[in-house]
Amino acid sequence: MTGTAAIAPSTRYHRRMQPRRDLAPLLRSALVILAPMAGVTDAPFRAICKRMGAGLTYTEMVSAKGLHYNPGAAAARALLSFAPEEVPVAIQLFGADPQMMAEQAARLYERYAGRIAFLDVNMGCPVAKVVRKGEGCALMRDPERAATVVRAIAERVDAPVTAKFRAGWSADEVNAVEFALALEEAGACALAVHGRTREQFYSGRADWCVIVAVKSAVRVPVIGSGDVFSADDAKRMLEQTGVDAVMIARGAQGNPWIFAQARALIERGERLPKPSWLERIDVAREHAEALVAFAGERAFTRMRKHVAWYVHEMPGAARFRELVNHARSHAELVALLDEYRAWIAEKS
């Protein structure tokens, strides 16, 4: 297990970071949160999820290095775009250079002041091209650097700083509790914990016991993440872990209704009906139109995976997905959705 003994307490933190921003009211009110997912949770999808009950959304993770060297890039502008109804939104940065992270966080705060809930640091991304640079989940193997990143941002920016991380690097390196304590001491105002290790990626089961341990160890609010695929899962996570809010990732893919369902079950004990097949197709069509309006005609290719998620387990879904994957334009994709809707309506 990786420890944090090498991390010296920061007296500067205790002088400059108090009082700590209390994010508990915001997170408990948000209750069910859309997780940041690269290549999935762009602005159009986040807007749909927000409308359907997500209490808080995060931008996709944004590279501090990319912002530093190419701040005007179209890709960066797209990642940092959000709809008015998302406000306040969390902005997630990734990187491992404390000074660069602090500089970019300060610029983002200056630009988006009044519209962001907090600045989040990604310390959980398991993707090889990220971790080989010492970023994302690689920071869990270097807790001293991770704490330095959080402290640098907290001392530079007048906004709450949070972090999202995993149970650890591997089954032999589960250090979430020590890691959480180091980040809390460095100035983190809230922590999001995914119950899998980097080694697991998204396979196997998320260990909610790790989330319980983190929640018991720290004083700041904790968001739980991992294996929330239904309203019942969300309710069970709250009850079993004591977290302040639940984060939903893959459970929201093609299923933005999960947020309203979870909120109704948790707050009122009410079970909302599942969306009809026609409603699912209608929202998929709305999503496709919004995505192309947001990102241009070529974005229709990104919509293919979303369509596959929306129609999962519907009649004729396998054949329909095959047709969608061969669509050559947005117009063709929308026409396929309309044809599929008519066919489903006849069967209903």
BARODO-491782 format. One line per 3 residues: number of its first residue (from 0); their letters; for each residue z, x, y of C-alpha. Coordinates in nm, 3 decimals, padded with zeros to 5 digits. Last residue first. Example, Ala and Ser with C-alpha at 12.3 -4.5 7.8 and 13.67 -1.06 7.14 Angstrom:
<sites>
1> sa> 00.714,01.367,-00.106 ~ 00.780,01.230,-00.450
</sites>
This chain:
<sites>
347> ske> -03.016,-04.627,-00.067 ~ -03.328,-04.511,-00.254 ~ -03.569,-04.626,00.015
344> aiw> -03.353,-04.464,00.283 ~ -03.359,-04.136,00.087 ~ -03.740,-04.134,00.092
341> ary> -03.751,-04.211,00.464 ~ -03.499,-03.936,00.532 ~ -03.700,-03.687,00.325
338> edl> -04.011,-03.765,00.525 ~ -03.823,-03.722,00.853 ~ -03.668,-03.394,00.738
335> lav> -04.009,-03.268,00.627 ~ -04.156,-03.360,00.966 ~ -03.873,-03.168,01.134
332> lea> -03.952,-02.857,00.927 ~ -04.324,-02.887,01.002 ~ -04.258,-02.917,01.374
329> hsr> -04.028,-02.615,01.363 ~ -04.303,-02.411,01.207 ~ -04.418,-02.249,00.882
326> ahn> -04.216,-02.453,00.631 ~ -04.203,-02.275,00.294 ~ -03.823,-02.270,00.272
323> vle> -03.819,-02.636,00.371 ~ -04.041,-02.729,00.076 ~ -03.813,-02.548,-00.169
320> rfr> -03.509,-02.709,-00.012 ~ -03.667,-03.052,-00.068 ~ -03.730,-02.978,-00.435
317> aag> -03.367,-02.880,-00.490 ~ -03.231,-03.165,-00.279 ~ -03.407,-03.444,-00.471
314> pme> -03.099,-03.664,-00.452 ~ -02.821,-03.507,-00.239 ~ -02.595,-03.239,-00.387
311> hvy> -02.641,-03.007,-00.087 ~ -02.853,-03.172,00.181 ~ -02.664,-03.030,00.482
308> wav> -02.621,-02.685,00.325 ~ -02.992,-02.644,00.252 ~ -03.071,-02.763,00.605
305> hkr> -02.838,-02.495,00.743 ~ -03.010,-02.226,00.537 ~ -03.350,-02.330,00.669
302> mrt> -03.235,-02.345,01.030 ~ -03.261,-01.970,01.079 ~ -03.636,-01.998,01.023
299> far> -03.653,-02.263,01.297 ~ -03.530,-01.996,01.538 ~ -03.888,-01.884,01.583
296> ega> -03.951,-02.171,01.823 ~ -03.690,-02.065,02.077 ~ -03.318,-01.991,02.078
293> fav> -03.148,-02.287,02.245 ~ -03.417,-02.554,02.227 ~ -03.497,-02.435,01.874
290> lae> -03.131,-02.464,01.773 ~ -03.084,-02.804,01.937 ~ -03.383,-02.957,01.759
287> ahe> -03.270,-02.821,01.422 ~ -02.912,-02.939,01.475 ~ -03.027,-03.289,01.563
284> rav> -03.239,-03.293,01.248 ~ -02.946,-03.176,01.035 ~ -02.730,-03.440,01.204
281> dir> -02.979,-03.712,01.108 ~ -03.006,-03.579,00.751 ~ -02.630,-03.592,00.705
278> elw> -02.614,-03.940,00.855 ~ -02.881,-04.059,00.613 ~ -02.689,-03.925,00.312
275> spk> -02.380,-04.106,00.435 ~ -02.091,-03.914,00.586 ~ -01.774,-03.910,00.375
272> plr> -01.522,-04.176,00.465 ~ -01.216,-04.084,00.672 ~ -00.884,-04.059,00.491
269> egr> -00.594,-04.140,00.721 ~ -00.253,-03.975,00.699 ~ -00.243,-03.989,01.077
266> eil> -00.220,-03.628,01.201 ~ -00.303,-03.432,00.888 ~ -00.551,-03.674,00.730
263> ara> -00.726,-03.761,01.056 ~ -00.746,-03.395,01.163 ~ -00.887,-03.289,00.827
260> qaf> -01.155,-03.558,00.824 ~ -01.247,-03.493,01.188 ~ -01.286,-03.122,01.112
257> iwp> -01.464,-03.169,00.779 ~ -01.741,-03.370,00.947 ~ -01.910,-03.040,01.038
254> ngq> -02.030,-03.022,00.677 ~ -02.353,-02.826,00.641 ~ -02.142,-02.512,00.652
251> agr> -01.794,-02.628,00.757 ~ -01.620,-02.532,00.432 ~ -01.776,-02.187,00.466
248> aim> -01.543,-02.113,00.759 ~ -01.243,-02.332,00.841 ~ -00.942,-02.189,01.026
245> vad> -00.610,-02.372,00.999 ~ -00.351,-02.378,01.276 ~ 00.014,-02.290,01.335
242> vgt> 00.070,-02.160,00.985 ~ 00.355,-02.292,00.772 ~ 00.198,-02.157,00.454
239> qel> 00.230,-02.441,00.203 ~ 00.220,-02.740,00.438 ~ -00.051,-02.613,00.671
236> mrk> -00.259,-02.487,00.380 ~ -00.220,-02.816,00.194 ~ -00.342,-03.016,00.491
233> add> -00.649,-02.797,00.528 ~ -00.722,-02.810,00.154 ~ -00.689,-03.189,00.156
230> asf> -00.936,-03.213,00.443 ~ -01.182,-03.015,00.234 ~ -01.326,-02.668,00.178
227> vdg> -01.041,-02.449,00.302 ~ -01.054,-02.152,00.065 ~ -00.952,-01.884,00.317
224> sgi> -00.804,-01.877,00.666 ~ -00.459,-01.928,00.816 ~ -00.391,-01.897,01.189
221> vpv> -00.062,-01.735,01.288 ~ 00.140,-01.778,01.607 ~ 00.346,-01.479,01.729
218> rva> 00.691,-01.411,01.588 ~ 00.584,-01.205,01.290 ~ 00.717,-01.153,00.937
215> skv> 00.733,-01.506,00.799 ~ 00.377,-01.587,00.908 ~ 00.256,-01.261,00.755
212> avi> 00.427,-01.335,00.423 ~ 00.294,-01.691,00.412 ~ -00.059,-01.562,00.478
209> vcw> -00.021,-01.314,00.192 ~ 00.099,-01.596,-00.031 ~ -00.225,-01.779,00.057
206> dar> -00.415,-01.542,-00.165 ~ -00.780,-01.640,-00.127 ~ -00.941,-01.691,-00.466
203> gsy> -01.227,-01.501,-00.623 ~ -01.535,-01.403,-00.428 ~ -01.582,-01.402,-00.050
200> fqe> -01.568,-01.022,00.014 ~ -01.332,-00.937,-00.271 ~ -01.308,-00.565,-00.190
197> rtr> -01.238,-00.651,00.174 ~ -00.930,-00.835,00.059 ~ -00.892,-01.212,00.059
194> ghv> -00.631,-01.433,00.226 ~ -00.789,-01.441,00.570 ~ -00.530,-01.394,00.844
191> ala> -00.566,-01.495,01.208 ~ -00.312,-01.340,01.446 ~ -00.177,-01.450,01.782
188> cag> -00.061,-01.289,02.108 ~ -00.146,-00.933,02.007 ~ 00.042,-00.684,02.225
185> aee> 00.073,-00.358,02.033 ~ 00.394,-00.473,01.865 ~ 00.210,-00.774,01.726
182> lal> -00.072,-00.552,01.604 ~ 00.169,-00.323,01.420 ~ 00.356,-00.618,01.270
179> afe> 00.030,-00.769,01.148 ~ -00.076,-00.444,00.980 ~ 00.257,-00.410,00.803
176> van> 00.223,-00.768,00.678 ~ -00.146,-00.742,00.587 ~ -00.110,-00.423,00.387
173> ved> -00.271,-00.507,00.054 ~ -00.418,-00.173,-00.049 ~ -00.424,-00.170,-00.430
170> asw> -00.590,-00.513,-00.452 ~ -00.837,-00.389,-00.193 ~ -00.878,-00.340,00.182
167> gar> -00.605,-00.573,00.298 ~ -00.509,-00.939,00.318 ~ -00.777,-00.980,00.583
164> fka> -00.804,-00.956,00.962 ~ -00.851,-01.157,01.280 ~ -00.701,-01.027,01.602
161> tvp> -00.570,-01.177,01.925 ~ -00.560,-01.077,02.291 ~ -00.441,-01.314,02.564
158> adv> -00.602,-01.254,02.903 ~ -00.521,-01.031,03.200 ~ -00.723,-00.744,03.059
155> rea> -00.656,-00.370,03.064 ~ -00.314,-00.337,02.902 ~ -00.391,-00.595,02.633
152> iar> -00.730,-00.436,02.565 ~ -00.588,-00.088,02.514 ~ -00.296,-00.223,02.309
149> vvt> -00.528,-00.407,02.071 ~ -00.747,-00.101,02.019 ~ -00.443,00.126,01.978
146> aar> -00.303,-00.108,01.714 ~ -00.626,-00.085,01.516 ~ -00.629,00.293,01.557
143> epd> -00.278,00.318,01.411 ~ -00.366,00.066,01.142 ~ -00.643,00.287,01.002
140> rml> -00.728,00.145,00.661 ~ -00.714,-00.207,00.804 ~ -00.957,-00.082,01.068
137> acg> -01.225,-00.063,00.798 ~ -01.215,-00.444,00.797 ~ -01.432,-00.458,01.108
134> egk> -01.521,-00.115,01.244 ~ -01.495,00.237,01.102 ~ -01.870,00.286,01.123
131> rvv> -01.905,00.240,00.745 ~ -01.716,-00.087,00.791 ~ -01.991,-00.255,00.992
128> kav> -02.298,-00.162,00.788 ~ -02.102,-00.239,00.470 ~ -02.008,-00.597,00.560
125> pcg> -01.638,-00.674,00.510 ~ -01.566,-00.818,00.859 ~ -01.188,-00.847,00.888
122> mnv> -01.075,-00.655,01.194 ~ -01.263,-00.863,01.449 ~ -01.081,-00.847,01.781
119> dlf> -01.027,-01.176,01.965 ~ -01.027,-01.239,02.338 ~ -00.851,-01.559,02.439
116> air> -00.906,-01.919,02.546 ~ -01.214,-01.838,02.750 ~ -01.363,-02.046,03.030
113> gay> -01.139,-01.966,03.325 ~ -01.255,-01.607,03.339 ~ -01.599,-01.573,03.177
110> rey> -01.751,-01.284,03.372 ~ -01.431,-01.100,03.455 ~ -01.299,-01.154,03.103
107> lra> -01.622,-01.025,02.954 ~ -01.614,-00.717,03.173 ~ -01.251,-00.647,03.085
104> aqe> -01.321,-00.690,02.713 ~ -01.611,-00.449,02.746 ~ -01.393,-00.182,02.904
101> amm> -01.107,-00.237,02.658 ~ -01.337,-00.213,02.356 ~ -01.498,00.101,02.496
98> qpd> -01.161,00.263,02.555 ~ -01.023,00.167,02.214 ~ -01.332,00.278,02.016
95> agf> -01.326,00.082,01.689 ~ -01.562,-00.207,01.751 ~ -01.585,-00.583,01.721
92> lqi> -01.547,-00.850,01.984 ~ -01.473,-01.220,01.938 ~ -01.478,-01.456,02.234
89> avp> -01.256,-01.763,02.200 ~ -01.375,-02.078,02.375 ~ -01.201,-02.291,02.637
86> vee> -01.443,-02.453,02.685 ~ -01.655,-02.571,02.393 ~ -01.770,-02.886,02.576
83> paf> -01.941,-02.671,02.839 ~ -02.167,-02.518,02.571 ~ -02.152,-02.151,02.480
80> sll> -02.366,-01.845,02.528 ~ -02.213,-01.506,02.446 ~ -02.408,-01.454,02.124
77> ara> -02.730,-01.553,02.299 ~ -02.672,-01.311,02.586 ~ -02.600,-01.033,02.337
74> aaa> -02.924,-01.100,02.151 ~ -03.123,-01.110,02.474 ~ -03.002,-00.763,02.564
71> gpn> -02.863,-00.727,02.916 ~ -02.557,-00.523,02.820 ~ -02.753,-00.259,02.629
68> yhl> -02.539,00.051,02.581 ~ -02.194,-00.094,02.644 ~ -02.268,-00.445,02.518
65> gka> -02.402,-00.303,02.192 ~ -02.100,-00.077,02.155 ~ -01.866,-00.370,02.211
62> svm> -02.053,-00.554,01.935 ~ -02.020,-00.933,01.953 ~ -01.875,-01.143,01.671
59> ety> -02.007,-01.498,01.669 ~ -01.836,-01.697,01.942 ~ -01.514,-01.869,01.846
56> tlg> -01.441,-02.243,01.838 ~ -01.131,-02.453,01.894 ~ -01.009,-02.801,01.804
53> agm> -01.300,-02.876,01.576 ~ -01.326,-03.256,01.576 ~ -01.683,-03.365,01.534
50> rkc> -01.790,-03.287,01.888 ~ -01.658,-02.934,01.847 ~ -01.848,-02.895,01.521
47> iar> -02.174,-03.007,01.684 ~ -02.120,-02.773,01.979 ~ -02.043,-02.485,01.741
44> fpa> -02.370,-02.546,01.559 ~ -02.571,-02.533,01.882 ~ -02.382,-02.223,02.011
41> dtv> -02.429,-02.006,01.703 ~ -02.185,-02.027,01.413 ~ -02.411,-01.915,01.128
38> gam> -02.563,-01.570,01.173 ~ -02.223,-01.407,01.199 ~ -01.944,-01.649,01.112
35> pal> -01.662,-01.712,01.362 ~ -01.421,-01.962,01.209 ~ -01.415,-02.321,01.334
32> ivl> -01.057,-02.421,01.406 ~ -00.842,-02.709,01.283 ~ -00.507,-02.760,01.460
29> asr> -00.639,-02.723,01.817 ~ -00.311,-02.867,01.943 ~ -00.113,-02.623,01.732
26> llp> -00.335,-02.341,01.856 ~ -00.304,-02.423,02.225 ~ 00.072,-02.485,02.210
23> ald> 00.131,-02.165,02.007 ~ -00.071,-01.938,02.236 ~ 00.231,-01.807,02.425
20> rrp> 00.119,-01.518,02.643 ~ 00.364,-01.229,02.610 ~ 00.613,-01.182,02.891
17> qmr> 00.604,-00.890,02.872 ~ 00.303,-00.666,02.819 ~ 00.372,-00.397,03.076
14> rhy> 00.721,-00.268,03.004 ~ 00.733,-00.336,02.629 ~ 00.382,-00.205,02.588
11> rts> 00.467,00.115,02.776 ~ 00.758,00.165,02.539 ~ 00.504,00.175,02.259
8> pai> 00.668,00.209,01.921 ~ 00.524,00.500,01.722 ~ 00.274,00.413,01.454
5> aat> 00.294,00.666,01.174 ~ 00.519,00.441,00.969 ~ 00.249,00.178,00.946
2> gtm> 00.207,00.147,00.572 ~ -00.093,00.130,00.341 ~ 00.000,00.000,00.000
</sites>
